[in-house]
Amino acid sequence: MYKLLMMLAWTGAVFIVSLSGPANAQSKEMVFYGLQMEELEYRRGDEDENLFAWNGDAFVGTDELKLRWLGEAEYDRKASAFEKLENRLVLQTPISTFFDLKGGARVDTPKGRDQWYGVLGITGLAPQWFEIDADLFVSEDGDLSARLDVEYELLITNRLILTPSVDINAAFSGDTDLEIASGFTDIEVGARLSYDIVDRTLSPYVGFVYERKLGNTADILDAEGEDIEGWRAVIGTRFVF
């Protein structure tokens, strides 16, 4: 954890210097900030799950360098506890016309002790306007894992938008504390139909999410009597500030 905390402190220091240094002072780059919630929703599952979930980010910085917070969560309303709570703090800078490089730290607060990771990834638009978010994580114990998020906005009309998405995780080594094995660990497939009502800053939606554990991770959880797949209906909203 100490190494990751030092990495996080270094990330913040570099960001502050980058905004106040001579190069940025000469270029007079404007500092921007914003908050976006891609998903802020209620989920009702086929096993009577009752969840509140979000996936969003906030940023401050210039076109050349931003400090971003990215957060994801699932809160079980019946158990009054988080099923998942993840926060990342990264620096992000352009590496091409359509892609940015990002690096920083991540902390998960699942059952048991907090899990700390270093983060290195890319984010941007692939050909055909697919939104790509790919990350490599290294834990404080040196374990490697990866995640790929792909999303596409299909305009049915100027305001009615269908957004399919895929989120897949993989681990390069197993972790018994987290009940995961090496290989692909889980996948989430979703589709949300939204309608922009306030200048594209507020977009209520309905949709569904399908989640499934994969490979040896599914075998581990199945042997313990836990569900390895499930469908959920969702209702929520996107907003941008």
C-alpha positions in Angstrom: 0.0 0.0 0.0 2.9 2.4 0.8 4.2 2.2 -2.8 0.7 2.9 -4.2 0.2 5.9 -1.8 3.6 7.3 -2.9 2.5 6.8 -6.5 -0.7 8.7 -5.8 1.1 11.5 -4.1 3.6 11.8 -7.0 0.6 11.9 -9.5 -0.9 14.8 -7.6 2.4 16.6 -7.4 3.1 16.3 -11.2 -0.4 17.6 -11.9 0.0 20.7 -9.7 3.4 21.4 -11.2 2.1 20.9 -14.8 -0.6 23.5 -14.2 1.6 26.1 -12.6 4.9 25.6 -14.4 6.4 28.1 -17.0 5.4 26.1 -20.0 1.7 26.2 -19.2 1.9 29.8 -18.0 3.3 30.8 -21.4 0.8 28.9 -23.4 -2.1 30.3 -21.2 -4.1 27.1 -21.5 -7.5 27.3 -20.0 -8.3 25.0 -17.1 -11.6 23.0 -17.5 -13.6 20.9 -15.1 -16.6 18.7 -15.2 -18.7 15.9 -13.8 -20.3 13.1 -15.8 -22.4 10.2 -14.6 -22.7 7.6 -17.4 -24.8 5.4 -15.2 -26.9 6.4 -12.2 -29.5 3.7 -11.9 -31.7 1.3 -10.0 -31.3 -2.4 -10.8 -33.8 -5.2 -10.2 -32.5 -8.7 -10.7 -34.0 -12.1 -11.7 -33.2 -13.4 -8.2 -35.0 -10.4 -6.6 -31.8 -8.3 -6.3 -32.4 -4.8 -5.3 -29.4 -2.6 -6.2 -28.4 1.0 -6.7 -25.5 1.5 -9.0 -23.4 4.3 -10.5 -20.5 4.7 -13.0 -19.1 8.2 -13.4 -16.1 10.5 -13.5 -15.0 14.0 -12.7 -12.0 15.9 -14.1 -10.0 19.1 -13.8 -7.2 20.2 -16.0 -6.2 21.4 -19.5 -6.5 19.9 -23.0 -3.0 18.5 -22.5 -3.2 17.2 -18.9 -6.2 16.3 -16.7 -6.6 14.9 -13.3 -9.6 12.4 -13.3 -11.6 10.6 -10.7 -13.4 7.5 -11.9 -15.9 5.6 -9.7 -18.1 2.6 -9.9 -20.4 1.0 -7.3 -23.2 -1.4 -6.6 -25.1 -0.9 -3.4 -27.3 -3.8 -2.2 -30.4 -2.1 -0.7 -31.6 -5.3 1.1 -28.2 -5.9 2.8 -27.5 -2.2 3.3 -23.9 -2.8 2.0 -21.8 -2.3 -1.1 -21.4 -5.3 -3.4 -18.8 -3.3 -5.2 -17.1 0.1 -4.6 -14.2 1.2 -6.8 -12.4 4.5 -7.1 -9.6 5.5 -9.4 -7.5 8.7 -9.5 -5.5 9.1 -12.7 -3.6 11.6 -14.8 -4.6 11.7 -18.4 -2.8 13.1 -21.5 -3.3 12.8 -25.3 -1.1 10.4 -27.2 -3.0 10.7 -30.6 -5.9 12.5 -32.2 -8.4 10.0 -30.7 -6.7 8.4 -27.7 -5.4 9.5 -24.3 -3.0 7.7 -22.0 -3.9 7.5 -18.3 -2.0 6.4 -15.1 -2.5 6.5 -11.4 -4.0 4.5 -8.6 -7.2 2.5 -7.8 -8.7 1.3 -4.5 -11.5 -1.2 -4.1 -13.4 -1.7 -0.8 -15.0 -5.1 -1.1 -15.6 -7.5 1.7 -12.4 -7.8 3.7 -9.4 -5.5 3.5 -9.2 -2.7 0.9 -7.4 -3.6 -2.3 -4.9 -1.2 -3.8 -3.7 -1.1 -7.4 -1.5 0.9 -9.8 -3.3 1.8 -13.1 -2.1 2.2 -16.6 -4.5 2.5 -19.5 -5.8 4.2 -22.7 -9.2 5.7 -23.4 -10.7 7.1 -26.6 -12.6 6.5 -29.8 -11.8 3.5 -32.1 -12.8 3.3 -35.8 -16.5 3.4 -36.3 -16.8 5.5 -33.1 -16.6 2.8 -30.6 -15.7 4.2 -27.2 -12.8 2.2 -25.7 -11.5 2.1 -22.2 -8.7 -0.4 -21.5 -6.8 -0.7 -18.3 -3.9 -2.8 -16.8 -3.9 -3.1 -13.0 -1.0 -4.2 -10.7 -2.0 -5.0 -7.1 0.1 -4.2 -4.0 1.1 -7.9 -4.1 2.3 -7.7 -7.7 -0.7 -9.5 -9.3 -1.7 -8.3 -12.8 -5.2 -7.9 -14.1 -6.9 -6.2 -17.0 -10.2 -4.7 -18.0 -11.8 -3.7 -21.4 -14.9 -1.5 -21.7 -16.5 -1.0 -25.1 -19.5 1.2 -25.7 -21.3 2.5 -28.8 -24.0 5.1 -29.1 -26.6 4.3 -31.8 -28.7 7.3 -32.7 -32.3 6.3 -33.5 -33.3 9.9 -33.6 -31.4 13.1 -32.6 -32.5 12.5 -29.0 -33.4 8.8 -28.7 -30.2 6.8 -28.3 -29.5 3.1 -27.8 -26.2 2.4 -26.1 -25.0 -1.2 -26.0 -21.9 -1.9 -23.8 -19.5 -4.8 -23.0 -17.2 -4.9 -19.9 -14.8 -7.9 -19.6 -12.2 -8.6 -16.8 -9.2 -10.9 -16.8 -6.7 -11.9 -14.2 -3.1 -13.1 -14.9 -3.0 -14.9 -11.5 -5.5 -16.1 -9.0 -6.5 -14.5 -5.7 -8.2 -16.7 -3.2 -9.2 -13.7 -1.0 -11.1 -12.2 -3.9 -12.4 -15.6 -5.1 -11.0 -15.2 -8.6 -8.8 -17.5 -10.7 -6.4 -16.7 -13.6 -7.9 -16.2 -17.0 -11.1 -14.3 -18.0 -13.1 -13.8 -14.8 -16.3 -12.1 -15.7 -18.3 -10.2 -18.3 -21.1 -7.7 -18.2 -23.3 -7.0 -21.3 -25.8 -4.2 -21.2 -28.1 -2.0 -23.4 -29.7 1.2 -22.4 -32.3 3.3 -24.4 -32.0 6.9 -23.4 -33.8 10.2 -24.3 -32.0 13.5 -24.2 -34.3 16.1 -22.6 -32.1 19.0 -21.4 -29.6 19.9 -24.1 -27.9 16.5 -23.8 -27.0 17.1 -20.2 -29.9 15.0 -18.7 -30.8 11.7 -20.4 -33.2 9.3 -18.6 -33.0 5.7 -19.8 -34.3 2.1 -19.4 -32.4 -1.1 -20.2 -30.9 -4.3 -19.0 -27.7 -5.8 -17.8 -26.5 -9.4 -18.0 -23.6 -10.5 -15.8 -21.7 -13.8 -15.8 -18.6 -15.2 -14.1 -16.3 -17.0 -16.5 -13.8 -19.9 -16.5 -12.3 -21.2 -13.3 -13.6 -18.2 -11.4 -17.2 -19.4 -12.2 -16.2 -22.9 -11.0 -15.0 -21.5 -7.7 -18.1 -19.5 -7.0 -20.4 -22.3 -8.2 -18.8 -24.8 -5.8 -19.5 -22.3 -3.0 -23.2 -22.1 -4.0 -23.0 -18.6 -5.3 -24.8 -17.3 -8.4 -22.5 -17.1 -11.5 -24.9 -15.3 -13.8 -27.9 -13.1 -13.7 -30.2 -10.6 -15.6 -31.2 -7.2 -14.3 -33.6 -4.6 -15.5 -32.4 -1.0 -15.0 -33.9 2.4 -14.9 -31.8 5.5 -14.4 -30.3 8.7 -16.0 -27.2 10.1 -17.4 -26.2 13.6 -16.7 -23.3 16.0 -17.5 -22.3 19.0 -15.5 
